[in-house]
Amino acid sequence: MMKKIFAALLAVVLLAAAGCGAAWLLNGQRWQQEYAAFRKTGAPILMYHAVGDEEGADWPASLIMKPRLFESHLQYLTEQGYTIVSVEQLAHRLEQGASVDKYVALSFDDGYKNNYSVVLPLLQKYGAKGSFFVINREMGDELHMNEQEIKALIDAGMELGSHTYSHNPLAKIEEKYLVWELDTSRYWLKKKFDGYIVRTLAYPNGSYNSTVAGAAKKYGFYRALTGHVGVNTAESYRNAPLEMYRVTVADDGNGLEGFKRRLEQAYFFGFLQTKGLDINCIRDLLVQ
């Protein structure tokens, strides 16, 4: 039964990809010109997890980024003229209608210790900012940053965000527990970090629905990050600040070229969305 379901989903993916390719070919030069203009209006948010040489992080190996590879990403973005900001900084520009051409935001999920020991020095080396999403329940254990390390990030001008209290997929838990995962998380972080107001949420595993988004707004979050691929424009942010786009950055074995493809993928998928072609619908089917 599962093989049939997988085969059916694979067929849908291939059909969608073929449809996107056909649409691009049929519209030719006009779409290419529109795409070039669109790129200037949207900014990607890149999603990282652990960045280090050590083993043991509770994620697939592809999501443990080697420091040298991560630095190559920062160097490439800098050489290409990108301004590297936190999610909060990007959101402020989108709210103000300021240009986000060649802007990119960095986000780091789960709060691994190497976010402090490896990521922070590299961000400072390149004059970059980032947003770090911590899980309350896991702070200070063997793998995750403690209070002092997180305070150092805040003092360095980085954004602290919530990855919920216990990292449960929010769309799959009972609604009554959302107050704990969201409201308690914000309150606890405010108390721990000298009144710091957390305004940005990253949905664990990209799991959310309209009920979850409504709860996030109710409990004080200004914005939230999904697992949907695309770029963030002033219009998309105005319409759905609790459903911001971001693209997963993984070590796919292709080095810097793999990173370039993922960056381009964010722009391309975002452009297709303006044409009514949203690849994220297929992703949602696979997640379900």
N, C-alpha and C positions, 0 to 999 in steps of 0.2 A: 504493500500500500504506500509506504513512504517513498519507495523508488518511483512510483507513478506520480506522486505529488511533486517530487523533485524534478522529474522529467518535464512535467507540465509547467513548473515555474521557470525552468531553464528555457523552455520554448518561448515563454512570455518575454523573458529577458532578451533572447536572440531576436525575437520579432520586434521588440521595442528599439533595440540597437539598429536593426536594419531600417526601421521606419525613420529614425533620427538621421541616419546616413542618407537615406533617399531624399528626405526633406531638405537636407543641406545641399545636396547636389542639384536638386530641382530649382532651388532659390539662388544658387550660385553666388555671383559677385555682390548682389544686393545684401544678402545675409552677411557676407564677409565684411562689408562696410559697416553694417549695423553692429556687428559683433565688436569691431574695433572701437566703435563709439561706446558700446555698452560696457566694455572693460574699464572705461574711465569713471563709471558711475557706481561700481560695486567693489567691495573689499572682502577678501576671504578671511575667515578665522581658521587657523590651523590648530588641530587637536593633537597634542603629544601626551605621553604618559611618563614612563621612566626613561631617564637619559643617563646611562652609566655602563660600566663594563661588568658589574657584578651580576650574578645569576640569582634567581629566587623570587623575583617579583611575580605577583599572582596574575600575570597576563601572558598571552602568547609571546614567544621570543621575538616575533616581528615588531611588537610594540615596545620592545626595550631598545631604544635608540642608542647607538654608540656615540660617545662624545665627539669624536672626530667627524662623524657624519652629520651630527646636529650642528656643529660649528660650520660645516660646509654649507648648510642651509642658510645660516645667518650671513655668511660671507656672500653667498649668491644673491640674497635679497638686498643686501647693502650695495653690492656692485650694480644691481639692476635699478637702483634708485628708490627702493621701497623705504617708507617710514614704518618702523616696527613698533606697534603700540599694544596696550592692554585692551581688553574688550570694552572696559568702561570708557577709555579714551576714544575708541572707535565709535561707541554709541553716542557720545557727546557730539562728535562731528556730524553723525547722521541726523541727530536731533536738530542741529543748527543749520543743516543744509550746506555744510562746508564740503569742499572737495575731498573725496577719498581715493582719488586717482593715485595709484602706487602706494596705497596703505594696506597693511596686513596686520592682523592681531594674532597673538600667540596665546594659546590656552594649554594648561597642563592639568590633567585629571588625576585624582587620587592622593596627591600630596606625598609622593615618594621622597625619601631623604635626599636622593641625588638631585631633586629639584633645587635644593639649597646648596649642596656641595659642588654640583657640576653646572647646573643651568644658570643659577644666579651670576657666578663670575663671568660666564660667557655672554650673558645678556648685557652686563655692565661693560664688557670689553667692546661690544658693538653699539653701545648707546641705545639699547633696545629695552622695551618694557614687555610685561606679560601678565597673564591672569592665572592664578593658582587655585584650583578647586579641591578643597580638603573634605575628608570624611570624618566627622566628629569622633565616631566610635574608634577609629583606627589611629588617631593622632598619637604620636609618641611611642608607638610599638617598634619592633625591630626594623620594619621596612619604611615606616612613615615619619615625616617630620614632627618634631616636638614643638612646644610653644616658643622656645627661644629662636629656633630656626625660622618659624613662620613670622615672628616679630621682625627678624632681620630682613625678610622679604618685604614686609610692609614698610619698614624704615627706608628701604632702597627704592621706594616708589612703585612697587608692584601692587597689583590688585589681588585681594583675597576674596574668593568666592566659595559658595557652598556646593558640595557634591552630595548633599543630604546628610542626615545623621548616621545612617547605617548602610547606604548604597543599595537599597532595595529598588528594583525596577518599579517606578511609581505607578505606571498604568496597570500593574498586575497585583497591587495590594489593595486592601479595603480602604475606602475613602476616609474612614475615621482615623487611620494612621497617618494621613498626610500632614496633620498638624504637628505630629512628632518629627517627621522627616524634614519638614520645611520650617515651620515657625520655631520649634525648639532648636533646630540647627542654627538659625540666625541669632536667636537670643543667646545661646551658649557661646557663639563666636564673639558676639559683642561684649559679653562679660569677660571672656578670656583675654581679649585683645584691646583693652583700654577704651572701650566704647566704639570700636571700629564698626561702621555700618556696612554690612554685606548687602549688596544690591543685585548681584549677578548669581544665577543658579546654572549649574550644568546637570542636565537630566542623566542619571546613571543609565548606562547602556542605551542612551537616546530614547528611553521609554517614557512616553507621555501621551496624554489625550486632552480633550477639552476640559475635562474635570480637573486634571492635574494642573493645566495651565491656569485655570480659574483659581485654584488653591494657591498657586505660586503668587499670583497677583494679590490675592486676599492677605497673604502672610508677609507682604512687603517687598517682594522682589520686583525690580524694575524691568529686568530682562532675563532671558534664559536661553541656553544653548541646546540645540537638538543634535541629532546625528545625521540630519539631512544635508546633502551636498549642494552647495551653491555659493553665491556671494551675497553680501548684505548691502542693500541700497537704501537711500533715504525713504523710498516708498515701501519697501518690504519691512523696514524697521518701524515705520509709522503704523503700518497695518497689523503687524504681529511681532511686537518686541519680545514676546515670550516664546517665539519660535525662530530664533536666529539660526542661520545656516553655518555649518562649519565642515571642514574636510579632515578626515583622519590621515595623519602622517605616520607611515609605517616603514620599516626597513624591508623592502620587498626584494632585496638582493641586487637591485639595479643602481645603487649608490645615488649620486646627485641627480642622475637622469630620471630615476623613479620619483624623486621629489618634484622635479620640474613638471612631470606629467600630472601629478596630483594637484599641483597648483593650477595648472591649465585646466584640469578637469573641473575645478570649482567654478572658474569663469564660464566654461563651456556649458555646464549643466545649468548655471544661473541664466545664461542667455536662452537656452532651450525652454526654460520655464516661462520666459516672456512670450514664447511662441505656443504655449499650451502643451508643451512636451515635458513632463516632469518624471525623471527617472526615479525619484524618491518614492513614487507610488509602488514601484516594483520592490524596492528595499523594504517598505512596510509590509508587503505580502510575505517576504522571506522571514522577517522578524516574527510575524504572527505564526 
